Amino acid sequence: MAMCAGIWILLAALHVQAGDGQMVQMDYSKSGFVGSQVELRCIFINSNPPVKISQVTWQKVLNGTKQNVAIANPALGVSVLSPFKERVSFKQAAVRHRTPSLEDTTIVFSSLQLSDDATYICEYTTFPAGNRENTVNLTVFARPMTRMTLTTPTIVARASKRKMTVATCLSANGKPQSEIKWETRLKGEATFQETRNQNGTVTVRSNYVVVPSRETHKQKLTCIVTYRSERITDSVVLNVQYEPVVTIEGFDKNWFLNRQNVQLTCRADANPPVTIYQWKLLNGSLPSNVEIKNNTLFFKGPVTYDLAGTYVCDATNGIGTRTGIVDVNITEFPNNPHTPGYETQPEPHNAGAAIGGAVGGVALLGVAAILLFVFLRRRQRTFKGDYSTKKHVFGNGYSKAGGLPAHPPIPKNLQYPDDSDDEKKPTQIGGPGGFEASERNFDGEQEDLKRPYFTVDEAESRDYGERTLGFQYDPEPEIADDMISQTDGSVISKKEWYV
């Protein structure tokens, strides 16, 4: 099966025509470009016993009409007919011998022409088998001439904004015809036109249309011609002339009194370049301190209110004149203190003031720390109670829950001076249940006798034995800052309440 398939492929490639054992082998088709060379193969496969070849004739078939091209006859020799005589020949030299060999009568076309495009017949005349022939299709290609051109060397952008053809891409006399595409960033459109020539070629023309403007200047325009599998590109860069586009630079909306070194510059984007700049001030004349250099106004000296106004710059090139305008206003103070030309005087002693403030702050923090330490120290020394116990404070300042251990009751025979207006102070009491101050030396306790009362902590921390002291108390006991009064008459420590 595979052998049969291989034979079929070979026969298709060779385009074999057989009869009674004889075969004429030819290619199915051949092609070439105008001006090139091509071979048209024709081989006769003889039978066994062989037949006699009387003549081989090559013919061109065009529109149903046959035209002889070349003839090889064993007796008469080789003949190539006009108009192929100068361009067609038999490939094998044996065909031209006195005793020729005509089994291979391949012909060669040189300098192909478009008129050579046709079907060709290779015919063998044999005896006694008769005629045997086969055909080959010859296709002649014509490579197109590709060209891209600008419509005009100078493209001018007009105020009317009318569309115009700026470039043309041409693919002329091609066979088969070409395909044209455009590649660009321009926002234009393309038109196409095809012309079929009498020799069978086709000319394709495409125009690119766009509105010339400043934006189209220096834009790249590429024409892509696709011919068969070949890609041909050509590019141009548009040169568009346009009027100046004018802007005025230099005014930063921060011109203030006494500012230095201000100026205005007229900028113009134009093709061709600007040749003339003209400055003027609307509704007035330019200030006297203005110096004009090329396209710039230099204002000498400090800024004054005289510089305010509307400044106009006219820029002219070969296409036309355009105008730029800026309104200048003057303020008393700068909008930005860091503006060049504005100098601020540094305030004296800023560094000293900063250092003094820092030292003062450190000293203040030190004093606050010392006061806090003293306060906490005194608080620690004057209160040594149990924060876990509520204390019911009575007139003597003692705790109901944690009273003094083994303390004798207060005697009822306290004696006070008659003048009750003065602060009541305890007096020495004699008798069986009392003591004489002179009987014992209290040393450090002498000061305690002079005090009107003792704190609860002090009473709890001292051992008086059999002695009884006389006290006088303020009518309202003072509650420490860290104590909170309760509704039952007791107080409780803030530490106990919040911890």
PyMOL commands that set and color helices and strands:
alter all, ss='L'
color gray80, all
select helices_A, chain A and resi 2-14+93-96+114-116+214-216+305-307+350-382+443-450+456-460+494-498
alter helices_A, ss='H'
color red, helices_A
select strands_A, chain A and resi 16-19+22-25+29-33+38-40+43-45+52-62+65-73+77-80+88-90+107-109+118-127+130-141+145-150+155-156+164-174+179-184+189-196+202-210+220-227+230-237+240-249+255-256+262-271+276-281+290-293+296-299+309-316+321-328+330-331+391-392+483-485+490-493
alter strands_A, ss='S'
color yellow, strands_A
deselect
rebuild
show_as cartoon
